[in-house]
Amino acid sequence: MTNSTTNPNGEGFETLASLAPQPAGATNDELFARAQAAIPGGVNSPVRAFRSVGGTPRFLVSARGPYVTDAEGREYVDLVAGWGPAILGHADPRVIEAVTEAAARGLSFGASTPAETELAELVEQRVGPIEKLRLVSTGTEATMSAIRLARGFTGRDLLVKFAGHYHGHSDGLLAEAGSGLATFALPGSAGVPADIAALTLVVPYNDLDALRAVFAEHGDRIAAVITEAAAANMGVVPPVAGFNRAVVELAHAHGSLVISDEVLTGFRVSAAGWWGLEDGSNTAYTPDLMTFGKVIGGGMPVAALGGRAEIMEQLAPLGPVYQAGTLSGNPVAVAAGVATLRAADASVYRKLDATAEAISDAVAAALDAEGVAHRVQHAGNLFSFVFGEEAAAAPVRDYATVQRQESWRYAPFFHAMLDAGVSLPPSVFEAWFVTAAHDDTAIARVFEALPAAARAAASATAG
């Protein structure tokens, strides 16, 4: 196959079937067996193991535009997009050129480079609340550092998070929700000391009364509230209108900070992320700290935390809150981020929005045609699906409702799409991602796969 597609600047490239490395003869099954012998679970991030949907993970060897190709030489239309960063499409020529040029100058210096400042300035130009920015390598590192900074700035220990929100795998954030309005959390993972988990209070998402109750009881001990700007790690669950603003107002009334986690939404749902979609409206708000990942690195390991200068200047070397990283601001990774943000102009966001609408509408229509009760959840151009009559009856607003869905319908739907050459997130609790490189040909392939997938979801049974 030698189909061609076009990136947002009109530069053509061939699809993967002609450009991918030739498979070495190993199947996905063989590669997974080999990986399981050398790597815990055969994967380096749990969702890749396909435990939620069953079957064998696909081992990818290349990606270009809207397509990925596995080790067996099979091409898929990709709706994972590297979990978000491939906003322009995979292997965008502008990003590859920037990375290649940076790599030729040296892979890592352990010293400051001009490109770090350029990336920070690009972020500050896009996102109003960011006065200073610190680069790190992962979203987990960004949120962990933001929490340490909030505690150092306020002199308080407690953290509030919302049930179903994911902020990385650091100890204090892997907490389960308690009963009632809120409890001191129990560890959500082995290896997390109970005393550390107990510093995190978990409250239901989109429930301001629950948050008010927590502040009424613990307000003078709460350092910060951390929230996904729009939840996208339990499926997509946007905040109700005015929720983020109310969180900021309530926290500030008690001397606490707000950390807005835009690792997934930042620079993807708009040029200024979810904050940008609400800025200038009657729901506008200004968080104290924000965290970024995914798009900011253009597919390379870059993340960041930023916010008000008086808070950010508490970080070492100016202040007493220590944070460091040998690979923070790595020149090759930063080059990918700079190139991505510079290329992600208004036309890119228009294309993302239009493509997301077209695909989500087509999935909904296919499910409707087979009588599968569901709801499409949107947060800008991020979307996901919740199965069941409860979700179909009203928008999903919290983690408890997400958990009650008919999640067993997703695995057969997923595998039917995969068999037809469309790669979806391997969990019903993940957002779907489109890219600016999804052209008419790629979108048509998604549409063609939907009827059989919808039938598979309709015929699924619990258990």
SVG drawing of the C-alpha trace seen along z (x, -y; Angstrom):
<svg xmlns="http://www.w3.org/2000/svg" viewBox="-32 -37 59 54">
<polyline fill="none" stroke="black" stroke-width="0.4" points="0.0,0.0 1.4,-3.4 -1.5,-5.8 -0.4,-9.3 -1.6,-11.9 -0.8,-15.5 0.3,-17.3 -1.3,-20.6 1.3,-22.5 0.5,-20.4 3.7,-18.4 2.9,-14.9 4.2,-11.6 3.5,-8.0 1.7,-5.8 3.5,-3.2 3.0,-0.1 5.7,-1.3 8.0,-3.1 8.0,-0.8 11.0,1.4 10.4,4.9 9.3,7.3 12.0,9.6 9.6,12.6 8.5,12.4 4.7,12.2 3.1,10.1 2.5,13.2 6.2,14.2 7.3,10.7 5.0,10.5 6.2,13.8 9.8,12.6 8.9,9.3 7.2,11.1 10.4,13.0 12.4,9.8 10.0,7.1 7.4,7.3 4.1,8.1 5.9,7.7 5.2,3.9 6.7,0.7 3.4,-0.9 0.5,1.2 -2.3,0.3 -0.2,1.5 -0.6,5.1 -4.2,5.2 -5.4,6.6 -8.6,4.5 -9.6,5.8 -7.7,9.1 -5.6,10.5 -2.1,9.8 -0.7,6.3 0.5,5.0 4.2,4.3 4.6,1.2 7.7,0.6 6.9,-2.7 4.4,-5.5 3.7,-8.2 0.9,-10.7 -2.4,-9.0 -1.0,-5.5 1.0,-3.0 2.5,0.3 3.1,3.4 5.9,5.9 3.9,8.1 3.7,5.3 0.0,4.5 -1.0,0.9 -3.6,-0.7 -5.4,-4.0 -4.2,-5.3 -6.6,-6.9 -4.2,-6.8 -1.6,-9.3 1.0,-8.3 -1.6,-9.1 -1.8,-12.6 1.5,-14.2 1.2,-13.3 -1.0,-16.3 0.4,-17.0 0.5,-13.3 3.3,-10.8 6.7,-11.7 5.7,-15.1 8.5,-16.3 9.0,-19.6 9.4,-17.8 11.7,-15.1 13.9,-17.8 14.2,-19.7 15.0,-16.5 17.6,-15.4 19.3,-18.7 19.4,-18.8 20.7,-15.3 23.5,-16.1 24.7,-18.8 24.7,-16.4 22.3,-14.2 22.6,-15.6 24.8,-18.3 23.8,-18.4 23.8,-22.2 21.4,-24.9 20.6,-25.4 18.9,-28.3 16.1,-26.0 14.9,-25.5 14.1,-29.2 12.5,-29.2 10.1,-26.4 9.3,-28.2 8.5,-31.4 6.2,-29.6 4.2,-28.2 4.1,-31.6 2.8,-33.2 0.0,-30.7 -1.1,-30.3 -1.8,-33.4 -1.3,-32.1 2.2,-30.9 4.8,-33.5 7.6,-31.1 8.1,-27.5 10.3,-24.6 11.0,-21.8 11.0,-18.2 10.8,-14.8 7.4,-13.3 3.9,-14.2 4.4,-12.3 7.5,-14.3 5.6,-17.6 2.7,-16.9 5.0,-15.5 7.1,-18.6 4.0,-20.9 2.7,-19.3 6.0,-19.6 6.2,-23.3 2.6,-23.9 3.4,-22.4 6.7,-24.4 5.0,-27.6 2.0,-27.2 3.7,-25.3 0.8,-22.9 0.7,-19.1 -2.7,-18.0 -3.6,-17.6 -7.1,-17.3 -7.7,-15.3 -10.8,-14.2 -11.9,-10.6 -11.0,-9.2 -8.5,-11.9 -5.0,-10.6 -1.9,-12.7 0.9,-10.2 2.1,-7.4 3.9,-9.1 3.0,-7.8 0.7,-10.5 -1.5,-10.4 -2.3,-6.7 -5.1,-7.0 -8.6,-5.4 -11.7,-7.4 -13.3,-6.8 -16.9,-6.6 -19.1,-9.6 -18.0,-13.1 -14.3,-12.4 -12.0,-10.3 -8.3,-10.2 -7.3,-8.0 -6.0,-4.5 -3.2,-3.4 -4.3,-2.6 -1.1,-0.6 1.1,1.8 4.3,0.1 2.6,-3.2 2.9,-3.8 -0.5,-4.4 0.9,-7.5 1.7,-9.1 -1.6,-8.2 -3.3,-9.7 -2.1,-13.1 -4.4,-13.0 -8.1,-13.7 -10.2,-12.3 -13.6,-13.9 -16.1,-13.2 -15.5,-15.1 -17.9,-17.9 -19.2,-17.9 -18.6,-21.4 -20.6,-20.5 -18.2,-17.7 -15.2,-20.1 -16.8,-22.7 -17.2,-20.1 -13.5,-19.1 -12.4,-22.7 -14.8,-23.4 -13.1,-20.6 -9.4,-20.7 -9.1,-24.1 -6.2,-25.4 -4.2,-22.3 -4.8,-22.0 -1.8,-23.0 -3.5,-22.5 -6.3,-21.1 -5.0,-19.2 -7.5,-18.6 -7.4,-17.6 -8.6,-20.7 -10.9,-18.4 -10.8,-14.7 -9.6,-12.4 -8.2,-9.4 -11.5,-7.8 -12.7,-8.3 -13.5,-11.9 -15.5,-13.7 -15.5,-17.5 -16.1,-19.8 -19.6,-21.2 -19.8,-24.9 -18.0,-27.0 -16.6,-24.1 -12.9,-25.0 -13.6,-28.6 -15.4,-27.6 -12.6,-25.3 -10.1,-28.2 -12.3,-30.6 -12.9,-28.1 -9.2,-27.1 -8.1,-30.7 -10.6,-31.6 -8.8,-29.1 -5.3,-30.1 -4.8,-27.0 -3.4,-26.7 -4.9,-25.1 -2.8,-22.9 -4.5,-22.5 -3.2,-19.3 -3.2,-19.8 -0.8,-17.0 -3.4,-15.6 -5.4,-18.7 -2.6,-21.2 -2.0,-22.4 -4.3,-19.7 -7.8,-20.9 -6.8,-24.5 -3.6,-26.5 -3.9,-27.2 -5.4,-23.9 -8.6,-23.6 -7.8,-26.8 -7.8,-28.6 -11.3,-27.2 -12.6,-28.8 -10.6,-32.0 -12.6,-35.0 -15.9,-33.4 -18.0,-33.6 -16.2,-30.4 -12.7,-31.9 -10.3,-31.0 -6.6,-31.4 -4.9,-28.4 -1.8,-29.0 0.2,-26.2 -0.3,-24.2 1.3,-21.0 1.9,-20.0 3.1,-16.9 2.4,-15.0 2.0,-17.7 4.6,-20.0 7.2,-17.3 5.9,-16.5 6.4,-12.8 9.6,-13.1 9.9,-13.0 9.2,-16.6 6.9,-17.9 6.6,-21.1 5.2,-22.8 4.5,-26.5 2.6,-29.3 2.8,-32.5 6.4,-33.8 6.2,-34.2 5.4,-30.5 7.8,-29.3 10.7,-31.2 10.5,-29.0 12.1,-26.3 15.9,-25.8 18.2,-27.5 16.2,-30.6 14.1,-29.0 14.1,-26.2 12.0,-23.7 14.4,-21.3 13.8,-19.8 16.4,-18.7 16.8,-16.4 19.8,-15.5 17.7,-15.1 15.4,-18.0 15.4,-20.3 17.2,-17.6 18.1,-19.4 16.7,-16.8 13.4,-16.4 13.0,-20.2 13.6,-20.6 10.6,-18.3 8.5,-20.4 9.4,-23.7 8.8,-22.4 5.4,-21.0 4.1,-24.1 5.3,-26.3 3.5,-24.2 0.3,-23.8 -1.5,-26.9 -5.2,-27.7 -5.6,-25.6 -4.4,-22.5 -6.9,-23.0 -9.7,-23.5 -8.7,-20.2 -8.5,-18.4 -12.0,-19.7 -13.6,-18.7 -12.0,-15.3 -13.0,-14.5 -16.5,-15.6 -16.7,-13.5 -15.4,-10.3 -17.3,-10.6 -20.5,-11.3 -19.9,-8.2 -19.3,-5.9 -22.4,-7.2 -24.5,-6.6 -23.1,-3.1 -23.9,-2.2 -27.4,-3.8 -28.1,-1.7 -27.4,1.5 -29.4,0.3 -26.3,0.0 -27.1,-2.4 -24.2,-4.8 -23.1,-8.4 -20.3,-10.3 -18.3,-12.4 -16.4,-15.4 -13.8,-17.8 -12.8,-19.8 -11.4,-17.4 -10.9,-14.7 -13.7,-12.2 -14.7,-8.8 -17.8,-6.5 -19.7,-5.4 -21.9,-2.3 -25.3,-1.7 -28.7,-3.1 -27.6,-5.3 -25.0,-7.0 -27.4,-7.4 -29.9,-9.1 -27.7,-12.0 -24.2,-13.3 -21.6,-11.5 -20.2,-13.8 -18.3,-11.6 -16.1,-8.5 -18.8,-6.4 -21.0,-6.6 -18.1,-5.8 -17.5,-2.7 -21.1,-1.5 -21.1,-1.5 -21.4,1.7 -17.6,1.7 -17.8,5.3 -19.1,4.0 -15.8,2.3 -13.5,5.3 -15.4,6.8 -15.9,3.3 -12.1,2.7 -11.1,6.0 -13.5,5.6 -11.9,2.2 -8.4,3.6 -9.2,6.5 -10.4,3.9 -7.2,1.9 -8.1,-0.8 -6.1,-1.1 -8.1,-2.4 -7.1,-3.0 -7.0,0.5 -9.3,-0.5 -12.8,-2.0 -11.4,-4.4 -9.1,-6.3 -9.7,-9.2 -9.5,-8.9 -7.1,-11.1 -7.1,-12.4 -4.3,-14.2 -4.1,-16.9 -2.9,-14.3 -6.1,-12.3 -7.2,-12.9 -10.3,-11.7 -8.8,-8.3 -7.9,-7.6 -11.3,-8.8 -13.1,-6.6 -11.2,-3.6 -12.5,-4.3 -16.1,-4.7 -15.8,-1.4 -14.8,0.5 -17.7,-0.8 -20.7,1.3 -19.1,4.6 -17.7,3.2 -21.1,1.8 -22.6,5.3 -19.9,6.8 -20.7,4.4 -24.4,5.1 -23.9,8.9 -21.6,8.7 -22.7,10.2 -21.5,9.4 -19.0,11.7"/>
</svg>
